Amino acid sequence: MSRLISNKFEMKNIKYGIFLFLTSLVLARPVNAHCPLCVAGAGVGISLSRVLGIDDSITGVWLAALLGAMSFWISNSIKKTYIPLQKLAIYLAIFVTTTISFYRFGLINEHNGLILNLPKLTFGIITGGVLFYFVDKVNAVIKERKGKVLFPYQSIVLSLGSMLILSIGIYILINYFI
């Protein structure tokens, strides 16, 4: 009996989810995103890291990429500059509020180990966030100096490629040196 109730509840949630998805497709407005592929790629990276049981520090790197892409998306949607270094302020605000909320709700714990005296997830978020911001600035300089992108999907290749290299570096650090 309880299994039947559970299945009805699951079907109701699935139907509700499909309804919300279809409604969002109909009502969606075009946006000037930083890079929708970066957001999707980072989200896939986070999902895979959790499914495969990958270390929290590497998951933090991909979480930082997702937060970074979303912060650029938000800052690019704001048409006016209200404060100096507005893009950086939005970037930092999103990272700080996310990290604080992760601590508040117990998603970051020290039981998985520490790197440089930081919980592994926090370490991954910080290193990934710094690298993601730096790579975005380098990409902007390349575009400005050359007047164009050097190859198709340059932004996503540089952003996600740097996150992949950092993930491999942290993996090597954890497995061979710590």
C-alpha positions as CSV (number, residue, x, y, z in Angstrom):
1,M,0.0,0.0,0.0
2,S,2.7,2.5,0.9
3,R,4.6,1.6,-2.3
4,L,1.5,2.5,-4.3
5,I,1.2,5.8,-2.5
6,S,4.9,6.5,-3.1
7,N,4.5,5.8,-6.9
8,K,1.5,8.1,-7.1
9,F,3.5,10.8,-5.3
10,E,6.5,10.3,-7.7
11,M,4.3,10.5,-10.8
12,K,2.7,13.7,-9.5
13,N,6.2,15.2,-9.0
14,I,7.3,14.1,-12.5
15,K,4.2,15.6,-14.1
16,Y,4.7,18.8,-12.1
17,G,8.3,19.0,-13.2
18,I,7.4,18.4,-16.9
19,F,4.8,21.1,-16.6
20,L,7.3,23.6,-15.1
21,F,9.8,22.8,-17.8
22,L,7.4,23.2,-20.7
23,T,6.1,26.5,-19.1
24,S,9.6,27.8,-18.8
25,L,10.3,27.1,-22.5
26,V,7.1,28.9,-23.5
27,L,7.7,31.9,-21.3
28,A,11.5,32.2,-21.6
29,R,13.0,35.4,-22.8
30,P,16.2,35.6,-24.8
31,V,19.1,36.6,-22.5
32,N,22.7,37.8,-23.1
33,A,24.4,35.1,-21.1
34,H,28.1,35.0,-20.4
35,C,28.3,31.5,-21.8
36,P,25.4,29.1,-21.5
37,L,27.7,26.2,-22.6
38,C,30.0,27.1,-19.7
39,V,27.2,26.9,-17.2
40,A,25.9,23.6,-18.7
41,G,29.4,22.2,-18.8
42,A,30.1,23.1,-15.2
43,G,26.8,21.7,-14.1
44,V,27.5,18.4,-15.8
45,G,31.0,18.3,-14.2
46,I,29.4,18.8,-10.7
47,S,26.8,16.1,-11.4
48,L,29.4,13.6,-12.6
49,S,31.7,14.3,-9.7
50,R,29.0,13.5,-7.2
51,V,27.7,10.4,-9.1
52,L,31.2,9.0,-9.5
53,G,32.2,9.8,-5.9
54,I,35.0,12.1,-6.8
55,D,36.9,14.0,-4.0
56,D,35.3,17.1,-2.6
57,S,38.2,19.3,-3.7
58,I,37.7,18.5,-7.3
59,T,33.9,18.9,-7.0
60,G,34.7,22.4,-5.5
61,V,36.6,23.3,-8.7
62,W,33.6,22.5,-10.9
63,L,31.2,24.2,-8.4
64,A,33.5,27.3,-8.7
65,A,33.2,27.1,-12.5
66,L,29.4,27.0,-12.2
67,L,29.3,29.9,-9.7
68,G,31.7,31.9,-11.9
69,A,29.7,31.4,-15.1
70,M,26.5,32.3,-13.3
71,S,28.0,35.4,-11.8
72,F,29.3,36.6,-15.2
73,W,25.9,35.8,-16.6
74,I,24.3,38.0,-13.9
75,S,26.8,40.8,-14.2
76,N,26.5,40.9,-18.0
77,S,22.7,41.2,-17.7
78,I,23.0,44.4,-15.7
79,K,23.3,47.1,-18.3
80,K,24.7,49.9,-16.1
81,T,27.7,50.1,-13.8
82,Y,26.5,51.2,-10.4
83,I,29.7,50.7,-8.4
84,P,33.4,50.5,-9.3
85,L,34.6,46.9,-10.1
86,Q,30.9,45.8,-10.2
87,K,31.7,42.6,-12.1
88,L,34.3,41.5,-9.5
89,A,31.9,42.5,-6.6
90,I,29.1,40.4,-8.0
91,Y,31.6,37.5,-8.5
92,L,32.8,37.7,-4.9
93,A,29.4,38.2,-3.5
94,I,28.1,35.0,-5.2
95,F,31.1,33.0,-4.0
96,V,31.0,34.3,-0.4
97,T,27.2,33.8,0.0
98,T,27.3,30.3,-1.5
99,T,30.2,29.2,0.7
100,I,28.6,30.7,3.8
101,S,25.3,28.9,3.0
102,F,27.2,25.7,2.4
103,Y,28.7,26.0,5.9
104,R,25.4,27.0,7.4
105,F,23.6,23.9,6.0
106,G,26.4,21.5,6.8
107,L,27.4,20.8,3.2
108,I,31.0,21.5,3.9
109,N,32.6,19.4,6.6
110,E,36.1,18.7,7.8
111,H,35.6,15.0,8.1
112,N,36.7,14.5,4.5
113,G,40.1,16.0,5.2
114,L,41.9,19.4,4.9
115,I,44.1,20.9,2.3
116,L,46.1,23.9,3.5
117,N,44.0,23.9,6.6
118,L,40.7,24.3,4.6
119,P,38.0,21.8,4.1
120,K,38.5,20.1,0.7
121,L,35.3,21.6,-0.8
122,T,36.2,25.1,0.3
123,F,39.8,24.7,-1.1
124,G,38.3,23.6,-4.5
125,I,35.9,26.5,-4.6
126,I,38.6,29.0,-3.8
127,T,41.2,27.6,-6.3
128,G,38.6,27.1,-9.0
129,G,37.1,30.5,-8.5
130,V,40.5,32.3,-8.7
131,L,41.5,30.4,-11.8
132,F,38.1,30.8,-13.5
133,Y,38.2,34.6,-13.0
134,F,41.8,34.8,-14.2
135,V,41.1,32.7,-17.3
136,D,38.1,35.0,-18.1
137,K,40.3,38.1,-17.9
138,V,43.0,36.4,-20.1
139,N,40.3,35.4,-22.6
140,A,39.0,39.0,-22.7
141,V,42.6,40.4,-23.3
142,I,43.1,37.9,-26.2
143,K,39.8,39.0,-27.8
144,E,40.6,42.7,-27.3
145,R,44.1,42.4,-28.8
146,K,43.2,40.2,-31.7
147,G,39.8,41.9,-32.3
148,K,38.2,38.4,-32.6
149,V,38.3,34.9,-31.1
150,L,41.2,32.8,-32.3
151,F,39.1,29.6,-32.7
152,P,35.4,28.6,-32.4
153,Y,34.2,28.2,-28.8
154,Q,37.4,29.8,-27.4
155,S,35.7,30.9,-24.2
156,I,34.4,27.5,-23.3
157,V,37.6,25.7,-24.3
158,L,39.7,28.0,-22.1
159,S,37.3,28.1,-19.2
160,L,36.4,24.4,-19.0
161,G,39.9,23.3,-20.1
162,S,41.5,25.2,-17.3
163,M,39.0,23.6,-14.8
164,L,39.9,20.2,-16.2
165,I,43.7,20.9,-15.9
166,L,43.2,22.2,-12.3
167,S,41.1,19.1,-11.5
168,I,43.8,16.8,-12.7
169,G,46.4,18.8,-10.8
170,I,44.4,18.5,-7.6
171,Y,43.9,14.8,-8.2
172,I,47.6,14.3,-8.5
173,L,48.3,16.4,-5.5
174,I,45.8,14.4,-3.3
175,N,46.8,11.0,-4.5
176,Y,50.5,11.3,-4.7
177,F,51.6,14.1,-2.3
178,I,49.0,14.4,0.5
